[in-house]
Amino acid sequence: MEVPVVAKRKVNNLLALAVLATVIERPMHRYEIASKMRERGKDRDMDIKWGSLYTVVQNMEKAGFLEVVGSERDGARPERTIYAITDAGRAEMADWTRELIAEPEPEPNRFIAGLSVVAALPPDEVVELLGQRIGALSRTIDAARRELEQLTATNLPRLFVIEAEYGVAMMEAEAAWAASLRDEIAAGAFPGVDLWRHMHAVGMTPAEVTELVERGMTE
């Protein structure tokens, strides 16, 4: 099976994709683009840095994805440039969306980073910390479900809330996995938990534990 080649984007910033998905509705100036994206919670769906919006829009115009179609002035405020999406912009948005949906890509994750060094903490503390995480996830899940229910109650097509559904599903999966790990450690069923606990009780270093494991002295 041939491995797909990820395209090198002329403007490789997810904020650009959010802009295209907003401006495709109708021509807008930058302030309206930002307002629409905030209103729709795009900063929850993507890692958006609002301070870079001006630069991103400029770069998209240079790349041919947006074009200036006019300007407007509101009272004494500076003149606002109005942008419209081009045919190239529509093609870029469709191609980028295909890539994001079809091609998984490893992404940095703070929880994974913590798990990779969790041996630095004693198991009993990890049990407590996992409990805190599960509680926080539960509250976030409840809030996300309520928001999803409110959106559904407005008869908004499911097509426009599937990213929220996915977010809830991922949080539920993480909470279930964290609860399973917590219970396994708490019950003493986690492999090597006694050595892990002993390691902290006597102040052993990770190198010393590794040496014990290599020598088969883990009982």
FIZA-538738 format. One line per field, with one value per residue: x, y, z of N, C-alpha, C in turn. Coordinates in steps of 0.001 Angstrom, whole numbers, plus 500000, padded with zeros to 6 digits. Layout:
BEGIN
n.px = X;...
n.py = Y;...
n.pz = Z;...
ca.px = X;...
ca.py = Y;...
ca.pz = Z;...
c.px = X;...
c.py = Y;...
c.pz = Z;...
***
This chain:
BEGIN
n.px = 500841;500597;502096;500561;501641;502201;501035;502957;502082;501311;500585;501053;499316;496876;495059;494720;493166;490819;490091;489567;487370;485544;485362;484378;481682;480906;482250;484424;485764;488802;488176;485548;485849;487367;485506;483387;484675;485311;482743;481828;483412;485921;488424;488468;488523;490834;494349;494524;496103;495313;496663;498154;496494;496315;498744;498480;496232;497263;499339;497838;496545;498733;499382;497328;494921;493042;491368;491343;488364;487202;486542;485690;484475;483932;482607;484906;486811;489678;490021;488656;489775;488220;487915;487687;487152;489094;489037;491263;491618;489338;489899;492233;491238;489515;491351;493093;491350;490706;493201;493504;491387;491867;494547;496307;498236;500894;500537;501669;501152;500213;499468;500457;503160;503499;502899;505058;507118;506236;507228;508721;507216;505728;503663;501238;500743;500370;497991;496253;496543;495634;492990;492230;492478;490555;488238;488271;488062;485545;483876;484354;483431;480710;479957;480523;478750;476315;476478;476536;474012;472451;473105;472115;469427;468708;468188;470350;472156;473611;475970;477427;478283;479864;482549;482442;481152;483137;485139;483978;483774;486503;487408;485867;486888;489539;489108;488019;490172;492129;490869;490879;493646;494283;492767;494005;496611;496032;494924;497067;497604;499023;501739;504893;504456;505141;507933;508167;507019;508846;511133;510767;510520;513051;514609;515791;517456;516349;518235;519366;517184;516722;519034;518612;516402;517485;519255;517556;516649;514120;512280
n.py = 498805;502155;504854;507868;511104;513883;517059;520020;522896;526149;528105;527105;526744;526136;528102;529385;527566;527698;530316;530188;528448;530101;532474;531421;531583;534238;537393;539048;541325;541396;541693;540861;538238;537172;537539;535849;533353;533141;533163;530726;528972;528172;528392;526432;524150;524244;525074;528149;531216;534301;536683;536342;536537;538699;538499;535900;536176;538022;536465;534474;535879;536547;533984;533445;532467;534067;537093;540636;542394;544767;547568;549042;551687;552487;554986;556888;554997;553092;552279;549246;546328;544159;540714;537969;534496;532634;530598;528973;529035;527672;525143;524561;524486;522239;520199;520254;519617;516988;515791;516124;514568;511986;511233;510185;511836;512026;513903;516360;515700;516541;514808;512328;512975;513295;510680;509352;509848;509050;507371;508890;509595;508296;505328;505518;508248;508714;507360;509041;511419;510620;510221;512863;513843;512343;513259;515959;515599;514434;516544;518307;516791;516594;519288;519664;517878;519064;521432;520369;519211;521509;522697;520765;520967;523249;522469;522377;521025;517759;517469;519761;519629;517488;517545;518287;516098;514168;515201;514847;512047;511312;512351;510826;508286;508642;509172;506731;505005;506101;505680;502912;502402;503691;502125;499673;500142;500900;498561;496943;495384;496205;495476;495091;496969;496795;496942;499488;500999;500362;501447;504208;504276;503675;505436;504883;505291;505745;504503;502588;500961;500004;498510;496498;495214;494297;492450;490637;490821;491452;490593
n.pz = 500000;499091;500746;501613;500569;502539;501867;501331;502717;501472;503254;506208;508650;510964;511549;509154;507719;509219;508687;505914;505987;507111;505570;503262;503305;502721;501534;503859;506371;508372;511119;511297;510470;512595;514663;513871;513977;516684;517753;516870;518208;517214;518284;520155;518689;517203;517419;517839;517386;518005;517617;515337;513205;511352;509913;508851;507174;505328;504218;503039;501079;499470;498656;496997;497877;499047;498065;497656;497714;498172;500410;503570;505703;509059;510589;512421;512455;511260;507758;506562;505068;502778;502291;499988;499295;496962;493934;494090;496829;497706;496694;498122;500762;500619;499942;502135;504204;503483;503945;506751;507734;506715;507214;509895;512399;514650;517626;519972;523442;526638;528723;527885;527950;530719;531606;530547;532287;534710;536648;538309;540440;543472;543527;545071;545158;542462;542042;543445;541953;539433;540098;540558;537965;536600;537863;537023;534263;534162;534940;532841;530698;531327;531047;528339;527187;527888;526436;523869;523766;523880;521455;519712;520303;518991;516509;514864;512208;512484;511135;511618;514208;514713;515424;518070;519164;518764;520435;522997;523011;522957;525393;527155;526624;527481;530214;531037;530563;532268;534724;534811;534931;537354;539183;538842;539787;542426;543441;543508;541349;539196;537119;538648;540634;543309;543297;542255;544318;546358;545310;545668;548397;549402;548085;545567;542411;538986;537303;538987;539465;536885;536548;538446;537316;534921;535929;536885;539456;540791;542549
ca.px = 500000;501394;501914;500281;502601;501540;501350;503578;501141;501871;500354;500907;498832;495457;494266;494406;492034;489642;489730;488945;486061;484663;485183;483680;480273;480764;483404;484449;487022;489465;487502;484362;486347;487713;484264;482665;485398;485120;481340;481645;484298;487022;489618;488424;488776;492175;495292;494480;496758;494608;497600;498758;495448;496654;499811;497946;495383;498169;500029;496865;496337;499925;499339;496233;493753;492096;491570;490686;487210;486660;486880;484611;484890;482872;482867;486289;487726;490470;489374;488796;489863;487309;488520;486830;487897;489285;488904;492429;491353;488363;490610;493148;490448;489052;492502;493594;490377;490920;494418;493272;490465;492355;495933;496637;499550;501154;500486;502131;500081;500772;499222;501440;504456;503512;502959;506388;508045;505424;508016;509311;506316;505331;502377;500072;500482;499843;496577;495536;496571;494727;491649;491977;492297;489264;487218;488276;487521;484113;483213;484463;482546;479335;479743;480530;477493;475243;476624;476146;472548;471889;473268;471195;468067;468445;468022;471566;472481;474689;477169;478170;478667;480552;483825;482111;480900;484446;485813;483376;484148;487910;487520;485293;487851;490677;488673;487871;491516;492773;490229;491373;495029;494236;492269;495011;497697;495498;494674;498325;497636;499898;503012;506048;504082;505883;509268;507943;506818;510113;512075;510589;510693;514472;515314;516561;517412;515892;519346;519512;516043;516987;520074;517975;515544;518374;519863;516489;516476;512948;511384
ca.py = 500000;503367;505815;509187;512170;515055;518243;521146;523995;527488;528738;525900;527185;525769;529325;529649;526706;528260;531526;529754;527870;531210;533399;530755;531989;535522;538261;539642;541926;540571;541762;540006;536854;536793;537479;534640;532178;533079;532815;529301;528176;527580;528344;525162;523075;524381;525880;529449;532362;535418;537738;536081;536563;539678;537927;534742;536673;538592;535368;533766;536708;536362;532624;533359;531813;535151;538269;541849;542719;546071;548063;549806;552515;552644;556205;557368;553850;552896;551554;547792;545608;543010;539602;536878;533285;532404;529189;528281;528904;526586;523882;524354;524091;520871;519294;520260;518861;515566;515356;516053;513479;510673;510910;510434;512418;512152;515272;516463;515542;516736;513625;511328;513412;512965;509223;508862;510027;508865;506655;509876;509745;507025;504863;506008;509615;508624;506988;510251;512361;510101;510505;514287;514005;511743;514191;517128;515157;514209;517847;518845;515987;517009;520608;519496;517216;520059;522335;519604;519087;522819;522869;519842;521467;524341;521815;522513;519716;517033;517698;520911;519437;516205;517734;518304;514690;513511;515678;514160;510628;511173;512584;509658;507187;508938;509006;505294;504415;506590;504998;501530;502439;504036;500974;498614;500486;500891;497176;496200;494471;496745;494744;495806;498075;496679;497499;500929;501564;500190;502394;505512;504119;503661;506477;504348;506051;504941;503683;501443;500071;499353;497501;495373;494519;493594;491311;489730;490925;492293;489956
ca.pz = 500000;498973;501832;501041;500868;503097;501078;502012;502539;501285;504559;507034;509949;510996;511545;507748;507365;509884;507936;504663;506293;507503;504450;502165;503378;502018;501802;505199;506808;509390;512415;511211;510417;513970;515441;513488;514460;518141;517972;516573;519040;516459;519127;520889;517732;516643;518201;517170;518025;517394;517253;514031;512175;510318;509084;508135;506081;504322;503538;502209;499885;498639;498106;496034;498471;499310;497240;498138;496865;498544;501748;504183;506833;510058;511351;512462;512501;510036;506669;506704;503795;502704;501561;499512;498974;495529;493546;494660;498258;497876;496439;499246;501919;500415;499987;503519;504999;503164;504632;508194;508045;506290;507570;511311;512637;516096;518118;521357;524420;527978;529540;527457;528480;532142;531755;530162;533415;535919;537655;539227;541575;544080;542998;545815;544721;541102;542197;543838;540838;538407;540587;540292;536517;536253;538323;536144;532978;534327;534925;531483;529856;531624;530439;526883;526824;527980;525292;522686;523819;523542;520015;519052;520527;518044;515201;514070;511626;513148;510343;512127;515610;514885;516119;519495;519502;518829;521640;524145;522940;523318;526841;527827;526480;528356;531603;531298;530620;533493;535854;534810;535418;538784;539941;538766;540706;543789;543851;543522;540203;538162;537149;539179;541516;544573;543051;542078;545650;547075;544714;546318;549851;549756;547331;544441;541167;537856;536804;539898;539212;535596;536772;539133;536339;533980;536649;537299;540908;541008;543532
c.px = 500879;501064;501669;501316;501831;501996;502029;502729;501868;501706;500029;500546;497334;494534;493851;493209;490745;489160;489018;487535;485055;484332;484442;482194;480008;481996;483291;485764;487550;488732;486258;484751;486634;486466;483485;483351;485259;483709;481099;482619;485452;488303;489608;488790;490210;493035;495429;495165;496224;495545;498226;497743;495823;497692;499301;497095;496246;498853;499090;496531;497514;499918;498216;494986;492651;492389;490804;489558;486588;487147;485683;485164;483698;483201;484313;487303;488510;489682;489661;488763;488978;487918;487456;487714;487977;489043;490065;492246;490370;489033;491552;492394;489989;490201;493036;492660;490518;492124;494175;492375;491101;493696;496228;498062;499772;501182;500965;500954;500692;500598;500225;502822;504575;503629;504360;507411;507349;506174;508681;508464;505981;503936;501158;499723;499889;498364;495748;495437;495657;493275;491264;491702;490932;488121;487108;487695;486015;483344;483227;483528;481095;479009;479662;479244;476329;475287;476176;474630;471868;471982;472279;469761;467708;468228;469208;471920;473675;476030;478052;478541;479464;481905;483605;481832;482220;485191;485294;483810;485597;488121;486964;486256;489056;490308;488554;489236;492225;492185;490708;492798;495067;493826;493285;496160;497225;495296;495953;498464;498549;501249;504165;505710;504828;507299;509192;507812;508125;511152;511993;510815;512159;515293;516187;516420;516877;516980;519520;518370;516255;518016;519494;517142;516400;519010;518812;516211;515291;511985;511596
c.py = 501249;504340;507196;510216;513394;516294;519305;522373;525326;528316;527604;526266;526913;526981;529666;528818;527232;529514;531146;529228;528937;532106;532750;531133;533246;536353;538923;540382;541134;540570;540877;538538;536362;536633;536199;533392;532026;532625;531322;528405;527534;527516;527127;524002;523072;525238;527236;530510;533604;536520;537556;536159;537502;539088;536766;535189;537264;537491;534586;534564;536537;534996;532442;532686;532819;536290;539442;542203;544065;546501;548830;550596;552696;553857;556634;556229;553732;552094;550063;547123;544374;541947;538586;535676;533129;530932;528374;528067;527792;525228;523544;523870;522637;519876;519154;519449;517370;515014;515154;514882;512119;510261;511225;510956;512553;513617;515301;516394;515613;515504;512527;511689;513066;511474;508683;508997;509780;508108;507602;510071;508376;506621;505390;507442;509621;508258;508229;511239;511918;510354;511954;514515;513483;512662;515412;516775;514983;515523;518457;518112;516406;518346;520500;518824;518205;521011;521645;519448;520398;523077;521996;520340;522595;523811;522058;521146;519065;517242;518783;520784;518146;516364;517777;516886;513944;513916;514997;512703;510408;511382;511406;508475;507402;508719;507534;504631;504827;505910;503561;501460;502720;502820;499842;498877;500384;499483;496345;495246;494970;496038;495607;496909;498008;497238;499014;501602;501500;501192;503761;505430;504203;504673;505962;505251;505157;504025;502433;500443;499313;498253;496267;494546;493701;492363;490332;489765;491841;491691;490555
c.pz = 500000;500099;501241;501479;501359;502342;501938;501711;502351;502554;505520;508464;509979;511088;510111;507298;507981;509161;506644;504904;506714;506314;503281;502146;502558;502327;503178;505408;508003;510727;512425;511161;511832;514822;515149;514040;515971;518468;517794;517320;518305;517284;520049;519971;517234;517559;517510;518015;517328;516927;515884;512895;511024;509361;508254;506949;504968;503511;502620;500953;498921;497952;497090;496564;498823;498338;497836;497173;497229;499912;502276;505359;507764;510913;511256;512492;511194;509000;506798;505333;503834;501791;501151;499194;497459;495213;494105;496154;498551;497696;497587;500477;501800;500548;501407;504421;504741;503923;506125;508578;507791;506884;509037;511452;514139;516510;519566;522328;525819;528858;529192;527984;529961;532387;531457;531291;534749;537016;538646;540473;542166;543618;543728;545425;543314;541130;542527;542678;539701;538801;540333;538814;536081;536662;537421;534775;533055;534276;533519;530531;530063;530964;528921;526408;526859;526786;524004;522616;523435;522040;519245;519164;519574;516636;514272;513503;512309;512443;510944;513607;515814;515561;517624;519981;519686;520100;522890;524170;523367;524821;527625;527773;527406;529820;531964;531430;531905;534726;535961;535350;536912;539615;539961;539730;542150;544311;543923;542355;539085;538233;537668;540159;542851;544435;542921;543445;546464;546589;545397;547828;550255;548968;546215;543228;540057;537305;537671;539695;537916;535753;537467;538165;535392;534619;537128;538777;541222;542002;544904
***
